Amino acid sequence: MQQEPAPPSRHLRIHQDRGHTVLEFRGEIDIAAALEIVPYLDRVTGRPGSRIVIDLSEVDFFDCSGLRLLYRARARVLDQDGRLHLVCVHPLTLRIMRVTGLHRLLPPHATLDAALGQSEATSGSL
């Protein structure tokens, strides 16, 4: 597993795992955290054919700013013919995703291993 230099944000860790760039969101993902995360998100999601996993396992709080990050990542990855997977098990975050319909566009996985093992044919490109 290769790790990129740590971004200057306590809300994000980026590393490589099995050919995917994994963005681990951490702590409270609110508007302040989103402002810190978006430059790094844009950098990795703007690459042609990128294979991205956003891991929300270490997230304690997730509001509409976090949803905007997920929608932004999905749109950018799909525009570049890439693949995007999501890891999420937090009940409140999953509820927000169900209410907004995001769970249909970006089906959440329970673990990083499950997301990395997901078939390319069903990787959030619906």
Backbone torsions as a table, in degrees:
resi	resn	phi	psi	omega
1	MET	NA	120.5	-179.8
2	GLN	-97.8	138.7	-179.6
3	GLN	-116.0	133.0	174.8
4	GLU	-74.9	162.5	175.5
5	PRO	-54.7	138.9	-176.8
6	ALA	-62.7	128.2	176.1
7	PRO	-70.6	155.5	-179.5
8	PRO	-78.9	58.4	179.1
9	SER	-145.9	132.5	176.9
10	ARG	-78.9	-3.6	-177.0
11	HIS	-99.6	0.6	-174.4
12	LEU	-148.6	136.2	170.5
13	ARG	-130.0	135.2	-179.7
14	ILE	-120.3	131.9	175.2
15	HIS	-151.2	167.4	178.4
16	GLN	-101.4	138.6	176.9
17	ASP	-150.1	118.6	176.6
18	ARG	51.1	45.1	176.7
19	GLY	80.0	7.6	178.7
20	HIS	-116.4	148.3	169.4
21	THR	-91.4	121.2	-177.9
22	VAL	-104.3	123.7	174.6
23	LEU	-105.7	109.1	178.0
24	GLU	-93.7	110.2	174.0
25	PHE	-80.7	145.0	-175.7
26	ARG	-137.8	146.4	173.7
27	GLY	75.2	-137.9	-178.0
28	GLU	-95.8	117.8	179.4
29	ILE	-99.9	93.4	179.4
30	ASP	-122.6	-167.2	-175.7
31	ILE	-62.2	-37.7	179.4
32	ALA	-65.9	-44.6	178.7
33	ALA	-65.1	-40.5	-179.6
34	ALA	-60.2	-40.2	178.3
35	LEU	-63.0	-33.0	177.1
36	GLU	-74.4	-35.5	-173.2
37	ILE	-80.1	-37.0	-168.8
38	VAL	-56.0	-37.9	178.5
39	PRO	-63.2	-38.0	179.5
40	TYR	-72.7	-39.9	176.7
41	LEU	-59.6	-47.2	-180.0
42	ASP	-62.9	-39.0	-179.6
43	ARG	-61.3	-46.8	-175.9
44	VAL	-81.7	-27.0	-179.0
45	THR	-86.7	-7.4	179.6
46	GLY	-90.8	3.0	-178.3
47	ARG	-88.1	134.0	178.5
48	PRO	-59.5	134.5	176.2
49	GLY	67.0	19.8	-176.6
50	SER	-65.8	147.7	176.2
51	ARG	-117.3	109.7	-170.1
52	ILE	-119.6	142.8	168.5
53	VAL	-125.0	127.2	171.3
54	ILE	-102.6	119.8	-176.0
55	ASP	-107.6	114.6	180.0
56	LEU	-100.5	15.6	-176.5
57	SER	-58.5	-32.1	-176.8
58	GLU	-100.3	19.6	-179.2
59	VAL	-92.0	130.9	178.9
60	ASP	-96.9	-30.1	-176.5
61	PHE	-144.3	139.3	-175.3
62	PHE	-145.8	117.0	-179.9
63	ASP	-115.6	-164.2	-176.9
64	CYS	-62.4	-23.9	175.8
65	SER	-64.4	-38.8	176.1
66	GLY	-66.5	-40.4	176.7
67	LEU	-60.3	-42.8	178.6
68	ARG	-60.9	-38.1	176.4
69	LEU	-61.3	-42.8	-179.6
70	LEU	-66.1	-45.2	177.9
71	TYR	-61.8	-42.3	179.5
72	ARG	-61.7	-48.1	-179.9
73	ALA	-59.9	-45.1	-178.9
74	ARG	-60.4	-48.5	-178.5
75	ALA	-61.7	-44.6	-177.9
76	ARG	-67.1	-41.6	179.7
77	VAL	-65.7	-45.1	-179.7
78	LEU	-66.2	-35.4	176.3
79	ASP	-61.9	-25.6	-179.0
80	GLN	-102.3	16.2	-179.5
81	ASP	57.9	36.7	178.4
82	GLY	-100.3	-171.2	180.0
83	ARG	-129.2	141.3	-179.7
84	LEU	-132.8	131.7	176.4
85	HIS	-122.0	157.1	-179.8
86	LEU	-130.5	137.7	172.5
87	VAL	-113.0	123.1	-179.8
88	CYS	-158.8	130.9	176.1
89	VAL	-130.9	-5.3	-177.5
90	HIS	-67.9	122.5	-174.8
91	PRO	-56.4	-41.7	-179.1
92	LEU	-69.9	-38.2	177.5
93	THR	-66.7	-42.1	177.5
94	LEU	-62.0	-37.3	178.6
95	ARG	-63.9	-45.0	177.8
96	ILE	-59.8	-40.9	-179.8
97	MET	-66.2	-38.4	177.8
98	ARG	-67.2	-45.3	-178.5
99	VAL	-61.1	-39.0	-178.2
100	THR	-85.8	-11.6	-178.3
101	GLY	85.0	0.3	-179.3
102	LEU	-61.8	-29.8	-179.0
103	HIS	-61.5	-24.1	177.2
104	ARG	-78.8	-32.5	179.7
105	LEU	-83.3	-29.5	-176.3
106	LEU	-140.1	78.5	-176.0
107	PRO	-60.2	127.0	-178.5
108	PRO	-78.6	145.8	174.6
109	HIS	-107.0	155.0	-177.5
110	ALA	-80.0	-25.4	-177.2
111	THR	-141.3	161.8	175.3
112	LEU	-63.3	-41.7	178.4
113	ASP	-58.7	-41.1	178.7
114	ALA	-65.0	-41.3	179.5
115	ALA	-66.0	-42.0	-178.8
116	LEU	-71.0	-25.9	179.4
117	GLY	-88.7	-4.8	-176.8
118	GLN	-62.9	141.3	176.3
119	SER	-60.4	138.4	177.2
120	GLU	-59.1	-27.0	-176.3
121	ALA	-69.9	-21.2	-177.1
122	THR	-126.9	47.6	-171.6
123	SER	-102.8	37.9	177.5
124	GLY	86.9	15.2	179.9
125	SER	-97.0	18.1	179.9
126	LEU	-67.3	NA	NA
